[in-house]
Amino acid sequence: QVRLEESGGGSVQAGGSLRLSCAASGVLYSTACMAWFRRGPGKEYEGVASIDSTGTRGSITYADSVKGRFTISTDYRKKTLYLEMNNLKSEDSAMYYCAARDYGCLSGSIGPRAEFRYWGQGTQVAVPS
């Protein structure tokens, strides 16, 4: 069983930056895939980025909407997932969720929400327009 807890959300002006963290507890396999999802007001869940729990560079996938602005990373020893968000836009406003599953990430695909077994409670990011 894996428990996830996000932190680092807040309100920031357009063009600003935030760093989200997700602390995992329990048994986190080295093969685990970890991801950030978000859900904006009136929108569906969107996969933002994914990475395997050991942070292998080749395992990273980004949604087109955040490429070049967001960076996902992990610290496997600390069992912590990060999302560095730069040049934030109003359309990035959403509840951001950390998610994980026991098996690995697929190259080039974050995958649907249903494929992730473990979820945090979310952290709110607001970028006023």
VOMI-203200 format. One record per residue (C-alpha): residue in three letters; x, y, z; chain; residue number from 1. Coordinates in steps of 0.05 Angstrom, whole numbers. Layout:
<recs>
REC  resn       X       Y       Z  chain  resi
REC   ALA       X       Y       Z      A   NUM
...
</recs>
This chain:
<recs>
REC  resn       X       Y       Z  chain  resi
REC   GLN       0       0       0      A     1
REC   VAL      26      69     -18      A     2
REC   ARG       2     134      11      A     3
REC   LEU      14     200     -24      A     4
REC   GLU      12     271       3      A     5
REC   GLU      20     332     -40      A     6
REC   SER      44     401     -19      A     7
REC   GLY      68     465     -50      A     8
REC   GLY       6     492     -83      A     9
REC   GLY     -16     564     -78      A    10
REC   SER     -34     626    -117      A    11
REC   VAL      17     658    -164      A    12
REC   GLN      14     711    -218      A    13
REC   ALA      18     691    -291      A    14
REC   GLY      90     680    -310      A    15
REC   GLY     109     658    -240      A    16
REC   SER     133     592    -214      A    17
REC   LEU     113     539    -163      A    18
REC   ARG     143     474    -140      A    19
REC   LEU      97     418    -120      A    20
REC   SER     120     359     -77      A    21
REC   CYS      90     291     -65      A    22
REC   ALA     114     250      -7      A    23
REC   ALA     102     175     -12      A    24
REC   SER      99     127      46      A    25
REC   GLY      93      52      45      A    26
REC   VAL     124       4      -5      A    27
REC   LEU     144      41     -68      A    28
REC   TYR     175      -5    -119      A    29
REC   SER     233      18    -161      A    30
REC   THR     191      -1    -222      A    31
REC   ALA     133      43    -199      A    32
REC   CYS     107      97    -246      A    33
REC   MET      91     163    -213      A    34
REC   ALA      52     219    -244      A    35
REC   TRP      19     287    -236      A    36
REC   PHE     -52     296    -258      A    37
REC   ARG     -94     359    -254      A    38
REC   ARG    -167     378    -258      A    39
REC   GLY    -187     448    -274      A    40
REC   PRO    -255     479    -260      A    41
REC   GLY    -307     445    -304      A    42
REC   LYS    -254     403    -338      A    43
REC   GLU    -235     329    -341      A    44
REC   TYR    -173     301    -308      A    45
REC   GLU    -110     313    -349      A    46
REC   GLY     -45     275    -343      A    47
REC   VAL       9     327    -335      A    48
REC   ALA      74     287    -330      A    49
REC   SER      99     219    -310      A    50
REC   ILE     165     188    -289      A    51
REC   ASP     188     123    -258      A    52
REC   SER     202     125    -184      A    53
REC   THR     278     122    -194      A    54
REC   GLY     276     182    -240      A    55
REC   THR     302     150    -303      A    56
REC   ARG     306     205    -355      A    57
REC   GLY     279     160    -410      A    58
REC   SER     216     146    -370      A    59
REC   ILE     192     218    -371      A    60
REC   THR     130     240    -409      A    61
REC   TYR      98     308    -410      A    62
REC   ALA      31     332    -435      A    63
REC   ASP      39     378    -495      A    64
REC   SER       6     434    -456      A    65
REC   VAL      64     437    -406      A    66
REC   LYS     125     417    -447      A    67
REC   GLY     182     466    -438      A    68
REC   ARG     150     497    -376      A    69
REC   PHE     142     440    -326      A    70
REC   THR     195     392    -301      A    71
REC   ILE     180     327    -264      A    72
REC   SER     232     294    -220      A    73
REC   THR     239     245    -163      A    74
REC   ASP     284     232    -103      A    75
REC   TYR     277     157     -94      A    76
REC   ARG     313     155     -27      A    77
REC   LYS     265     206       0      A    78
REC   LYS     207     175     -37      A    79
REC   THR     187     243     -61      A    80
REC   LEU     160     266    -128      A    81
REC   TYR     167     338    -152      A    82
REC   LEU     136     382    -205      A    83
REC   GLU     172     447    -221      A    84
REC   MET     124     493    -256      A    85
REC   ASN     150     555    -292      A    86
REC   ASN     118     609    -335      A    87
REC   LEU      50     591    -305      A    88
REC   LYS     -12     610    -344      A    89
REC   SER     -84     620    -322      A    90
REC   GLU    -102     555    -357      A    91
REC   ASP     -55     518    -309      A    92
REC   SER    -103     534    -251      A    93
REC   ALA    -127     467    -225      A    94
REC   MET    -125     418    -168      A    95
REC   TYR     -60     379    -178      A    96
REC   TYR     -58     306    -157      A    97
REC   CYS       0     259    -147      A    98
REC   ALA     -12     188    -170      A    99
REC   ALA      27     123    -171      A   100
REC   ARG      21      51    -194      A   101
REC   ASP      64     -10    -180      A   102
REC   TYR      85     -23    -252      A   103
REC   GLY     127      20    -297      A   104
REC   CYS     114      80    -341      A   105
REC   LEU     101      72    -416      A   106
REC   SER     147     111    -461      A   107
REC   GLY     110     170    -491      A   108
REC   SER      46     159    -453      A   109
REC   ILE      23     181    -384      A   110
REC   GLY     -37     136    -387      A   111
REC   PRO    -108     146    -363      A   112
REC   ARG    -126     160    -291      A   113
REC   ALA    -155      91    -282      A   114
REC   GLU     -87      59    -290      A   115
REC   PHE     -61      92    -227      A   116
REC   ARG     -79      56    -162      A   117
REC   TYR     -53     106    -111      A   118
REC   TRP     -74     178    -105      A   119
REC   GLY     -62     238     -61      A   120
REC   GLN    -115     287     -38      A   121
REC   GLY     -90     342     -84      A   122
REC   THR     -61     411     -77      A   123
REC   GLN     -93     473    -108      A   124
REC   VAL     -56     517    -158      A   125
REC   ALA     -87     584    -177      A   126
REC   VAL     -61     630    -230      A   127
REC   PRO    -108     690    -234      A   128
REC   SER    -119     718    -303      A   129
</recs>
